[in-house]
Amino acid sequence: MKENRIWKWACLLVVAAFMGSCGVDVPKETPSSFETMTVEKKDIEVPVKFSAKMKGQADVTISPQVSGQLMKIYVTEGQQVRKGQTLFMIDSRNAQHELESARANLQAANANLQAAISQANSAKLEYESNKNLYEKQIVSNYMLESSLNTYKQAQATVSQAKASVTQAQAAVNRAKVNLGFCTITSPVSGVIGEITVYAGDQVTPMTQLTIVSGNQKMEAEFSLPESVLEAGVSSGYTQTDKARNMANLPDVTFIMKNGTEYPIKGRISTLTGVVNATTGSLACKATFPNPDGILYSGIQGTVVLPYSHHDVMVIPQAAVVRLQDKSLVYKVKADSTATAVTVMTTDVGNGKDVIVTEGLNVGDRIVTIGANNLQEGQRVLYPAEPKKKD
């Protein structure tokens, strides 16, 4: 039995020697491969995101101007309406009666005015007649003064009658306006919001009937950090500064809550000139055209502002190894071994790159692919194998 084992080992050694003498390659272990890159500076555009709430540029609260019973509702929630279209009708009977009464008072005032004018004309004729007679010494001075006083009183009566006519005319105009207020029309073109009343309700000027959202143009309201704007805002933010910064800001995109991107770009249209001391930001509005009525007042989403970083070090996210609260990058030393360095990074927002703000220098070679499998001092670069000569 022992001789059989010796014989087997001897055969294996002979086979191995024969294969070696015949030049057959024996498989050998190869080192793991890594990808590296040289750090350099470049420009990159970073999408900065802000939570925003959409609002119609001309959202108008609809409330009645007069009190009364709501007789009819001509629109429904979500309906598209045009400027001047009738929305609600309030009971107009009282307003109609007031108008008729005002017109009657105006008619009476005009009649009184005509009577006063007639009396004034008579008094004037009497005064002029007495004046001629007095000059001929036919009537006494007393008669002349008496007719003059009568004429003056008649003129005063005419003035009072004219004032009464003016007041009566104003009452008619006011009654017409109140009657017109019974028909409530839309001041803007837009979409009807929630209708909070029903036909038959008693309404007053304090009652909110609905909101018409002027949705031809929509405004996304959000807060813009001061850091996004040019330097010098805190030292004095003039109208010229604001206009210049707004003009220089790029077009923005609106992302709805479901992740859908609104297809039309917007522009930042409103920017307050005061930085909020608590948040360090400025209240801001971006205006989006809404020709198809896709956007609605009150919807929430995200405004995306592309912000350009110039002359920064950008490396792949795969090169960064997260270790608890630290971010490490493996830098390749001159002897081709890797050493971990701590870096400070800023997320670019594209899901694949980061900006290095501290820890690396231009010209450093770092490991990108395979960094998570590295150990301190491990060799990552190997010289190319020489080609075999024929």
Contacts in CASP RR format, 6 or more apart in sequence:
PFRMAT RR
TARGET T0000
AUTHOR 0000-0000-0000
METHOD contacts of the structure
MODEL  1
MKENRIWKWACLLVVAAFMGSCGVDVPKETPSSFETMTVEKKDIEVPVKF
SAKMKGQADVTISPQVSGQLMKIYVTEGQQVRKGQTLFMIDSRNAQHELE
SARANLQAANANLQAAISQANSAKLEYESNKNLYEKQIVSNYMLESSLNT
YKQAQATVSQAKASVTQAQAAVNRAKVNLGFCTITSPVSGVIGEITVYAG
DQVTPMTQLTIVSGNQKMEAEFSLPESVLEAGVSSGYTQTDKARNMANLP
DVTFIMKNGTEYPIKGRISTLTGVVNATTGSLACKATFPNPDGILYSGIQ
GTVVLPYSHHDVMVIPQAAVVRLQDKSLVYKVKADSTATAVTVMTTDVGN
GKDVIVTEGLNVGDRIVTIGANNLQEGQRVLYPAEPKKKD
19 26 0 8 1.000
31 379 0 8 1.000
31 382 0 8 1.000
32 370 0 8 1.000
32 373 0 8 1.000
34 367 0 8 1.000
34 369 0 8 1.000
34 370 0 8 1.000
34 371 0 8 1.000
34 374 0 8 1.000
34 380 0 8 1.000
34 381 0 8 1.000
35 367 0 8 1.000
35 368 0 8 1.000
35 369 0 8 1.000
35 370 0 8 1.000
36 332 0 8 1.000
36 365 0 8 1.000
36 366 0 8 1.000
36 367 0 8 1.000
36 368 0 8 1.000
36 380 0 8 1.000
36 381 0 8 1.000
37 315 0 8 1.000
37 316 0 8 1.000
37 319 0 8 1.000
37 365 0 8 1.000
37 366 0 8 1.000
37 368 0 8 1.000
38 363 0 8 1.000
38 364 0 8 1.000
38 365 0 8 1.000
39 313 0 8 1.000
39 315 0 8 1.000
39 356 0 8 1.000
39 360 0 8 1.000
39 361 0 8 1.000
39 362 0 8 1.000
39 363 0 8 1.000
39 364 0 8 1.000
39 365 0 8 1.000
39 366 0 8 1.000
40 313 0 8 1.000
40 362 0 8 1.000
40 363 0 8 1.000
41 311 0 8 1.000
41 312 0 8 1.000
41 313 0 8 1.000
41 362 0 8 1.000
42 311 0 8 1.000
42 312 0 8 1.000
42 314 0 8 1.000
43 308 0 8 1.000
43 309 0 8 1.000
43 310 0 8 1.000
43 311 0 8 1.000
43 312 0 8 1.000
44 308 0 8 1.000
44 309 0 8 1.000
44 312 0 8 1.000
44 314 0 8 1.000
44 348 0 8 1.000
44 353 0 8 1.000
44 355 0 8 1.000
45 306 0 8 1.000
45 307 0 8 1.000
45 308 0 8 1.000
45 309 0 8 1.000
46 306 0 8 1.000
46 307 0 8 1.000
46 308 0 8 1.000
46 309 0 8 1.000
46 348 0 8 1.000
46 349 0 8 1.000
46 350 0 8 1.000
46 355 0 8 1.000
47 304 0 8 1.000
47 305 0 8 1.000
47 306 0 8 1.000
47 307 0 8 1.000
47 349 0 8 1.000
47 350 0 8 1.000
48 228 0 8 1.000
48 304 0 8 1.000
48 305 0 8 1.000
48 306 0 8 1.000
48 307 0 8 1.000
49 255 0 8 1.000
49 302 0 8 1.000
49 303 0 8 1.000
49 304 0 8 1.000
49 305 0 8 1.000
50 222 0 8 1.000
50 223 0 8 1.000
50 224 0 8 1.000
50 302 0 8 1.000
50 303 0 8 1.000
50 304 0 8 1.000
50 305 0 8 1.000
51 222 0 8 1.000
51 300 0 8 1.000
51 301 0 8 1.000
51 302 0 8 1.000
52 220 0 8 1.000
52 221 0 8 1.000
52 222 0 8 1.000
52 254 0 8 1.000
52 286 0 8 1.000
52 300 0 8 1.000
52 301 0 8 1.000
52 302 0 8 1.000
52 303 0 8 1.000
53 220 0 8 1.000
53 221 0 8 1.000
53 222 0 8 1.000
53 298 0 8 1.000
53 299 0 8 1.000
53 300 0 8 1.000
53 301 0 8 1.000
54 218 0 8 1.000
54 219 0 8 1.000
54 220 0 8 1.000
54 221 0 8 1.000
54 254 0 8 1.000
54 295 0 8 1.000
54 296 0 8 1.000
54 297 0 8 1.000
54 298 0 8 1.000
54 299 0 8 1.000
54 300 0 8 1.000
54 301 0 8 1.000
55 213 0 8 1.000
55 218 0 8 1.000
55 219 0 8 1.000
55 220 0 8 1.000
55 221 0 8 1.000
55 297 0 8 1.000
55 298 0 8 1.000
56 213 0 8 1.000
56 214 0 8 1.000
56 215 0 8 1.000
56 217 0 8 1.000
56 218 0 8 1.000
56 219 0 8 1.000
56 297 0 8 1.000
57 214 0 8 1.000
57 216 0 8 1.000
57 217 0 8 1.000
57 218 0 8 1.000
57 219 0 8 1.000
57 287 0 8 1.000
58 188 0 8 1.000
58 190 0 8 1.000
58 213 0 8 1.000
58 214 0 8 1.000
58 216 0 8 1.000
58 217 0 8 1.000
59 211 0 8 1.000
59 212 0 8 1.000
59 213 0 8 1.000
59 214 0 8 1.000
59 297 0 8 1.000
60 186 0 8 1.000
60 187 0 8 1.000
60 188 0 8 1.000
60 211 0 8 1.000
60 212 0 8 1.000
60 214 0 8 1.000
61 208 0 8 1.000
61 211 0 8 1.000
62 87 0 8 1.000
62 88 0 8 1.000
62 184 0 8 1.000
62 186 0 8 1.000
62 208 0 8 1.000
62 209 0 8 1.000
62 210 0 8 1.000
62 211 0 8 1.000
62 212 0 8 1.000
63 205 0 8 1.000
63 206 0 8 1.000
63 207 0 8 1.000
63 208 0 8 1.000
63 209 0 8 1.000
64 88 0 8 1.000
64 90 0 8 1.000
64 181 0 8 1.000
64 184 0 8 1.000
64 203 0 8 1.000
64 204 0 8 1.000
64 205 0 8 1.000
64 207 0 8 1.000
64 209 0 8 1.000
65 178 0 8 1.000
65 181 0 8 1.000
65 205 0 8 1.000
66 90 0 8 1.000
66 95 0 8 1.000
66 178 0 8 1.000
66 181 0 8 1.000
66 182 0 8 1.000
66 205 0 8 1.000
67 202 0 8 1.000
67 203 0 8 1.000
67 204 0 8 1.000
67 205 0 8 1.000
68 90 0 8 1.000
68 91 0 8 1.000
68 94 0 8 1.000
68 202 0 8 1.000
68 203 0 8 1.000
68 204 0 8 1.000
69 90 0 8 1.000
69 91 0 8 1.000
69 200 0 8 1.000
69 201 0 8 1.000
69 202 0 8 1.000
69 203 0 8 1.000
70 88 0 8 1.000
70 89 0 8 1.000
70 90 0 8 1.000
70 91 0 8 1.000
70 197 0 8 1.000
70 198 0 8 1.000
70 199 0 8 1.000
70 200 0 8 1.000
70 201 0 8 1.000
70 202 0 8 1.000
70 203 0 8 1.000
70 209 0 8 1.000
71 89 0 8 1.000
71 90 0 8 1.000
71 91 0 8 1.000
71 199 0 8 1.000
71 200 0 8 1.000
72 88 0 8 1.000
72 89 0 8 1.000
72 199 0 8 1.000
73 87 0 8 1.000
73 88 0 8 1.000
73 195 0 8 1.000
73 197 0 8 1.000
73 198 0 8 1.000
73 199 0 8 1.000
74 85 0 8 1.000
74 86 0 8 1.000
74 87 0 8 1.000
74 88 0 8 1.000
74 89 0 8 1.000
75 81 0 8 1.000
75 85 0 8 1.000
75 87 0 8 1.000
75 192 0 8 1.000
75 195 0 8 1.000
75 210 0 8 1.000
76 192 0 8 1.000
76 195 0 8 1.000
77 192 0 8 1.000
77 193 0 8 1.000
77 194 0 8 1.000
77 195 0 8 1.000
77 210 0 8 1.000
78 191 0 8 1.000
78 192 0 8 1.000
78 193 0 8 1.000
79 191 0 8 1.000
79 192 0 8 1.000
80 189 0 8 1.000
80 190 0 8 1.000
80 191 0 8 1.000
80 192 0 8 1.000
81 87 0 8 1.000
81 186 0 8 1.000
81 189 0 8 1.000
81 190 0 8 1.000
81 191 0 8 1.000
81 192 0 8 1.000
81 212 0 8 1.000
82 186 0 8 1.000
82 189 0 8 1.000
82 190 0 8 1.000
83 186 0 8 1.000
83 187 0 8 1.000
83 188 0 8 1.000
83 189 0 8 1.000
84 185 0 8 1.000
84 186 0 8 1.000
84 187 0 8 1.000
85 185 0 8 1.000
85 186 0 8 1.000
86 183 0 8 1.000
86 184 0 8 1.000
86 185 0 8 1.000
87 184 0 8 1.000
87 185 0 8 1.000
87 186 0 8 1.000
87 192 0 8 1.000
87 209 0 8 1.000
87 210 0 8 1.000
87 212 0 8 1.000
88 183 0 8 1.000
88 184 0 8 1.000
88 209 0 8 1.000
89 182 0 8 1.000
89 183 0 8 1.000
89 184 0 8 1.000
90 181 0 8 1.000
90 182 0 8 1.000
90 183 0 8 1.000
90 184 0 8 1.000
90 203 0 8 1.000
91 182 0 8 1.000
92 179 0 8 1.000
92 180 0 8 1.000
92 182 0 8 1.000
92 183 0 8 1.000
95 175 0 8 1.000
95 178 0 8 1.000
95 179 0 8 1.000
95 180 0 8 1.000
95 181 0 8 1.000
95 182 0 8 1.000
96 179 0 8 1.000
98 175 0 8 1.000
98 178 0 8 1.000
98 179 0 8 1.000
99 172 0 8 1.000
99 175 0 8 1.000
99 176 0 8 1.000
99 178 0 8 1.000
99 179 0 8 1.000
101 175 0 8 1.000
102 168 0 8 1.000
102 171 0 8 1.000
102 172 0 8 1.000
102 174 0 8 1.000
102 175 0 8 1.000
103 172 0 8 1.000
103 175 0 8 1.000
105 168 0 8 1.000
105 171 0 8 1.000
106 165 0 8 1.000
106 168 0 8 1.000
106 169 0 8 1.000
106 171 0 8 1.000
106 172 0 8 1.000
108 168 0 8 1.000
109 161 0 8 1.000
109 164 0 8 1.000
109 165 0 8 1.000
109 167 0 8 1.000
109 168 0 8 1.000
110 165 0 8 1.000
110 168 0 8 1.000
112 161 0 8 1.000
112 164 0 8 1.000
113 158 0 8 1.000
113 161 0 8 1.000
113 162 0 8 1.000
113 164 0 8 1.000
113 165 0 8 1.000
115 161 0 8 1.000
116 154 0 8 1.000
116 157 0 8 1.000
116 158 0 8 1.000
116 160 0 8 1.000
116 161 0 8 1.000
117 158 0 8 1.000
117 161 0 8 1.000
119 154 0 8 1.000
119 157 0 8 1.000
120 151 0 8 1.000
120 154 0 8 1.000
120 155 0 8 1.000
120 157 0 8 1.000
120 158 0 8 1.000
122 154 0 8 1.000
123 147 0 8 1.000
123 150 0 8 1.000
123 151 0 8 1.000
123 153 0 8 1.000
123 154 0 8 1.000
123 155 0 8 1.000
124 151 0 8 1.000
124 154 0 8 1.000
126 147 0 8 1.000
126 150 0 8 1.000
126 151 0 8 1.000
127 144 0 8 1.000
127 147 0 8 1.000
127 148 0 8 1.000
127 150 0 8 1.000
127 151 0 8 1.000
129 147 0 8 1.000
130 139 0 8 1.000
130 143 0 8 1.000
130 144 0 8 1.000
130 147 0 8 1.000
131 144 0 8 1.000
131 147 0 8 1.000
133 139 0 8 1.000
133 143 0 8 1.000
134 140 0 8 1.000
134 141 0 8 1.000
134 143 0 8 1.000
134 144 0 8 1.000
184 209 0 8 1.000
186 212 0 8 1.000
187 212 0 8 1.000
188 212 0 8 1.000
188 214 0 8 1.000
189 214 0 8 1.000
189 216 0 8 1.000
190 212 0 8 1.000
190 213 0 8 1.000
190 214 0 8 1.000
190 215 0 8 1.000
190 216 0 8 1.000
191 212 0 8 1.000
191 213 0 8 1.000
191 214 0 8 1.000
191 215 0 8 1.000
191 293 0 8 1.000
191 296 0 8 1.000
191 297 0 8 1.000
192 210 0 8 1.000
192 211 0 8 1.000
192 212 0 8 1.000
193 210 0 8 1.000
193 211 0 8 1.000
193 212 0 8 1.000
193 213 0 8 1.000
193 297 0 8 1.000
194 210 0 8 1.000
194 211 0 8 1.000
195 209 0 8 1.000
195 210 0 8 1.000
196 208 0 8 1.000
196 209 0 8 1.000
196 210 0 8 1.000
197 203 0 8 1.000
197 207 0 8 1.000
197 209 0 8 1.000
201 207 0 8 1.000
203 209 0 8 1.000
211 297 0 8 1.000
213 296 0 8 1.000
213 297 0 8 1.000
214 297 0 8 1.000
215 290 0 8 1.000
215 293 0 8 1.000
215 295 0 8 1.000
215 296 0 8 1.000
215 297 0 8 1.000
216 289 0 8 1.000
216 290 0 8 1.000
216 291 0 8 1.000
217 287 0 8 1.000
217 288 0 8 1.000
217 289 0 8 1.000
217 290 0 8 1.000
218 287 0 8 1.000
218 288 0 8 1.000
218 290 0 8 1.000
218 295 0 8 1.000
218 297 0 8 1.000
219 269 0 8 1.000
219 270 0 8 1.000
219 285 0 8 1.000
219 286 0 8 1.000
219 287 0 8 1.000
219 288 0 8 1.000
220 252 0 8 1.000
220 254 0 8 1.000
220 285 0 8 1.000
220 286 0 8 1.000
220 288 0 8 1.000
220 301 0 8 1.000
220 303 0 8 1.000
221 283 0 8 1.000
221 284 0 8 1.000
221 285 0 8 1.000
222 284 0 8 1.000
222 285 0 8 1.000
222 286 0 8 1.000
222 303 0 8 1.000
223 276 0 8 1.000
223 279 0 8 1.000
223 281 0 8 1.000
223 282 0 8 1.000
223 283 0 8 1.000
223 284 0 8 1.000
224 268 0 8 1.000
224 271 0 8 1.000
224 281 0 8 1.000
224 282 0 8 1.000
224 283 0 8 1.000
224 284 0 8 1.000
224 305 0 8 1.000
225 280 0 8 1.000
225 281 0 8 1.000
226 233 0 8 1.000
226 234 0 8 1.000
226 275 0 8 1.000
226 280 0 8 1.000
226 281 0 8 1.000
226 282 0 8 1.000
228 305 0 8 1.000
228 307 0 8 1.000
229 245 0 8 1.000
229 282 0 8 1.000
230 241 0 8 1.000
230 244 0 8 1.000
230 245 0 8 1.000
230 248 0 8 1.000
232 241 0 8 1.000
233 241 0 8 1.000
233 245 0 8 1.000
233 275 0 8 1.000
233 282 0 8 1.000
234 275 0 8 1.000
237 273 0 8 1.000
237 274 0 8 1.000
237 275 0 8 1.000
242 271 0 8 1.000
242 273 0 8 1.000
245 271 0 8 1.000
246 268 0 8 1.000
246 269 0 8 1.000
246 271 0 8 1.000
249 267 0 8 1.000
249 268 0 8 1.000
249 305 0 8 1.000
250 305 0 8 1.000
250 306 0 8 1.000
251 265 0 8 1.000
251 266 0 8 1.000
251 267 0 8 1.000
252 265 0 8 1.000
252 266 0 8 1.000
252 267 0 8 1.000
252 268 0 8 1.000
252 286 0 8 1.000
252 303 0 8 1.000
252 304 0 8 1.000
252 305 0 8 1.000
252 306 0 8 1.000
253 261 0 8 1.000
253 262 0 8 1.000
253 265 0 8 1.000
253 266 0 8 1.000
253 303 0 8 1.000
253 304 0 8 1.000
254 261 0 8 1.000
254 262 0 8 1.000
254 266 0 8 1.000
254 286 0 8 1.000
254 288 0 8 1.000
254 295 0 8 1.000
254 301 0 8 1.000
254 302 0 8 1.000
254 303 0 8 1.000
254 304 0 8 1.000
255 261 0 8 1.000
255 262 0 8 1.000
255 301 0 8 1.000
255 302 0 8 1.000
255 303 0 8 1.000
255 304 0 8 1.000
256 262 0 8 1.000
256 299 0 8 1.000
256 301 0 8 1.000
257 299 0 8 1.000
257 300 0 8 1.000
257 301 0 8 1.000
262 288 0 8 1.000
262 294 0 8 1.000
262 295 0 8 1.000
264 288 0 8 1.000
264 289 0 8 1.000
264 290 0 8 1.000
265 288 0 8 1.000
266 286 0 8 1.000
266 287 0 8 1.000
266 288 0 8 1.000
266 289 0 8 1.000
267 286 0 8 1.000
267 287 0 8 1.000
268 284 0 8 1.000
268 285 0 8 1.000
268 286 0 8 1.000
268 287 0 8 1.000
268 305 0 8 1.000
269 285 0 8 1.000
269 286 0 8 1.000
269 287 0 8 1.000
270 283 0 8 1.000
270 284 0 8 1.000
270 285 0 8 1.000
270 287 0 8 1.000
271 282 0 8 1.000
271 283 0 8 1.000
271 284 0 8 1.000
271 285 0 8 1.000
272 282 0 8 1.000
272 283 0 8 1.000
272 284 0 8 1.000
273 282 0 8 1.000
274 282 0 8 1.000
275 281 0 8 1.000
275 282 0 8 1.000
276 282 0 8 1.000
276 283 0 8 1.000
286 303 0 8 1.000
288 295 0 8 1.000
309 355 0 8 1.000
312 355 0 8 1.000
312 356 0 8 1.000
312 357 0 8 1.000
313 355 0 8 1.000
313 356 0 8 1.000
313 357 0 8 1.000
313 360 0 8 1.000
313 362 0 8 1.000
314 348 0 8 1.000
314 353 0 8 1.000
314 354 0 8 1.000
314 355 0 8 1.000
314 356 0 8 1.000
315 329 0 8 1.000
315 353 0 8 1.000
315 354 0 8 1.000
315 356 0 8 1.000
315 360 0 8 1.000
315 366 0 8 1.000
315 368 0 8 1.000
316 352 0 8 1.000
316 353 0 8 1.000
316 354 0 8 1.000
316 368 0 8 1.000
317 351 0 8 1.000
317 352 0 8 1.000
317 353 0 8 1.000
317 354 0 8 1.000
318 368 0 8 1.000
318 369 0 8 1.000
318 370 0 8 1.000
318 371 0 8 1.000
319 329 0 8 1.000
319 330 0 8 1.000
319 366 0 8 1.000
319 367 0 8 1.000
319 368 0 8 1.000
319 371 0 8 1.000
320 327 0 8 1.000
320 328 0 8 1.000
320 329 0 8 1.000
320 343 0 8 1.000
320 345 0 8 1.000
320 354 0 8 1.000
320 371 0 8 1.000
321 327 0 8 1.000
321 328 0 8 1.000
321 329 0 8 1.000
321 330 0 8 1.000
321 340 0 8 1.000
321 371 0 8 1.000
321 372 0 8 1.000
321 374 0 8 1.000
322 328 0 8 1.000
326 342 0 8 1.000
327 342 0 8 1.000
327 343 0 8 1.000
327 344 0 8 1.000
327 345 0 8 1.000
328 340 0 8 1.000
328 341 0 8 1.000
328 342 0 8 1.000
328 343 0 8 1.000
329 340 0 8 1.000
329 341 0 8 1.000
329 343 0 8 1.000
329 356 0 8 1.000
329 359 0 8 1.000
329 360 0 8 1.000
329 366 0 8 1.000
329 367 0 8 1.000
329 371 0 8 1.000
330 338 0 8 1.000
330 339 0 8 1.000
330 340 0 8 1.000
330 341 0 8 1.000
330 366 0 8 1.000
330 367 0 8 1.000
330 371 0 8 1.000
330 374 0 8 1.000
330 380 0 8 1.000
331 338 0 8 1.000
331 339 0 8 1.000
331 340 0 8 1.000
331 341 0 8 1.000
331 360 0 8 1.000
331 364 0 8 1.000
331 365 0 8 1.000
331 366 0 8 1.000
331 367 0 8 1.000
332 338 0 8 1.000
332 365 0 8 1.000
332 366 0 8 1.000
332 367 0 8 1.000
332 380 0 8 1.000
332 381 0 8 1.000
333 339 0 8 1.000
335 379 0 8 1.000
336 379 0 8 1.000
336 380 0 8 1.000
336 381 0 8 1.000
336 382 0 8 1.000
337 377 0 8 1.000
337 378 0 8 1.000
337 379 0 8 1.000
337 380 0 8 1.000
338 367 0 8 1.000
338 374 0 8 1.000
338 376 0 8 1.000
338 377 0 8 1.000
338 378 0 8 1.000
338 379 0 8 1.000
338 380 0 8 1.000
339 376 0 8 1.000
339 377 0 8 1.000
340 374 0 8 1.000
340 376 0 8 1.000
341 359 0 8 1.000
341 360 0 8 1.000
342 359 0 8 1.000
343 356 0 8 1.000
343 358 0 8 1.000
343 359 0 8 1.000
343 360 0 8 1.000
344 356 0 8 1.000
344 357 0 8 1.000
344 358 0 8 1.000
344 359 0 8 1.000
345 354 0 8 1.000
345 355 0 8 1.000
345 356 0 8 1.000
345 357 0 8 1.000
346 354 0 8 1.000
346 355 0 8 1.000
346 357 0 8 1.000
347 354 0 8 1.000
347 355 0 8 1.000
348 354 0 8 1.000
348 355 0 8 1.000
360 366 0 8 1.000
367 374 0 8 1.000
367 380 0 8 1.000
374 380 0 8 1.000
END
